[in-house]
Amino acid sequence: MRRPGRDRRARALPPAPPGPRPPGEPPRAVVVGGGIAGLAAGVALAERGVETVLLERECYLGGRVGGWPTTLRDGTPVTMSRGFHAFFRQYYNLRALLRRADPGLGMLVPLPDYPLLHRDGRADGFRGLPLTPPWNAAVLAARSPSFPVAELRRVNVVAALHLLDVDVPGVYERLDHVDAVELLERIRFPATARHLAFEVFSRSFFADPRLLSAAELASMFHLYFLGSSEGLLFDVPRVPFPQALWNPVGAYLRGLGAQVRTGATVSGIGPGRRRRFAVRTSDGVEEADAVVLATDVGGLREIVAASPQLGDVEWRKRIADRPSAPPFLVSRLWLDRPVRAERPAFLGTGGYPTLDNVSVLERYEDEARSWAARTGGSVVELHAYALAEGCDEREERARLLAQLHEVYPETADAEVVDERHELRADCPLFPPGDFPDRPRITTPDPHLVLAGDHVRVDLPMALMERAATSGVLAANTLLRGWGRPGHVVWSVPNQGRNRLLRAVARMLR
């Protein structure tokens, strides 16, 4: 098997051998949800000859990484989305999905750096770092102003060893009962470095670090830094998400004979007449031998609540109790003048009241570059994660704009010629103590499976990669029962990379 990246220690996980193939016509599956997890499941099923129907309630594919058309005041048609996403090189299974439509991944372009700026003026970046642990961490600490030697001497080495020996699910058994902040305090990690090494990562889960499991944070740090030699730099789509990613993947899925329907809301699932399930939609009923629920957390709760014959009492309660992360805001601004030429495509920020990052879209996206070139302006996007419940959207928009003026002072005199805002609260939350209750891919019904970034996958992965992997694993579960071969999934190593450090960590903990 060809390795999906540069890391020679990347793990291939072959599917379980298929059982005997039942006689009769090919099985039929309905995939509910056209985000990354649903597309991954749909492709994996259709490639093995399963009659597949994918239903998406929105008018576009891609879920939380999707996009939709809108028209600016000047008449320019543009694409709006829920904001910037980084396609890391260690997202092996997500990139494998994208390769179905673009084998060379020509729709992605690398960003040369991922700078981080603290409000007190400290700045860091990842350009030029070695790719292989532990040299990446050593060089970063040596050159960064966020890692003063005096504070590093105070680090609790025994507690810090938790970060050097991450395995899943073992790390959850050791750390899931504490929050991310408590772990940092145990380690006595330098306060100046917290925004660089942890805060930026933890807030990418749309959660305050006090509401995030320490095990989730440790697993994420392993995925991106100490466990993988793919590096911390990443790629981004060169054109908006629909054109670059999901329309081509949708076309590939249709080319396999699958039905792909957008604007199809599922209202409930019950027993079918000819097949096991009847999936009720806004435009009719789809019967199927199996169902993949690949929705977000809120959609999953709604469908299960409206489908009283799904699962058992304990499973249904577990689904009903799934928490959602706090609200987040994306503000995209079309400015009448450019930001300074040295501003990066993407800037992570720390120490600001709500601002988490700033993107300058014309630095990498063709659509924004065309508008900026024609008008002499800039297209700037601001993110605020983990806002207060019940926050006032207008107030939060104004706060973000004021913080942009502080970070990029040249924008203070710019006129906002157009703007779009998205305030959402539909991401999963991974609080301390949550791991044992997370829903798994399998359910009490062997013909009903779950997929999504909120689903438990016992591998070191997160965010878009967890979504893609769960979709493939959900499909593999059904394929095995139908006597059909599954698909290989890949993971970064599920242990610390240094054998000696692993041994010391296990001896001391």
Protein Blocks (a to p, Z undefined) as FASTA:
>chain_A
ZZfblblkbccddddddddddedjddddddedjbfklmmmmmmmmmnopacddddfbfbe
hijmgccddddfkopacdddebjcdddfklmmlmmmmmmmmmnopmbccdfbdcdddfko
pacdfehiafbdcklmmmmmmmpmklcfklmmmpcfklmmmmmmccdfklmmmmmmpcfk
lmmmmnopafklmmmmmmmmmmmnopafklgcfklmmmmmmmmmmmpcnbjadcddfbdf
klmmmmmmmmmmmmnopacdehiacfbdcddfklmbdcddfkbccddfbdcdfbdfklmm
mmmmmmmkgccfklmmmmmmpccdddddddddddfbdcdfklcfbdcdehiaklmbdcdf
klmpmklmmmmmmnopacdddddehiaehiafklmmmmmmmmmmmmmmmlmmpccfbdcd
ddddfbccddehklmmpccfbdfblkbccedjkbccdbddehjlmmmmmmmmmmmmmmmm
nopacdddddddfbdfblklmmmmmmmZZ
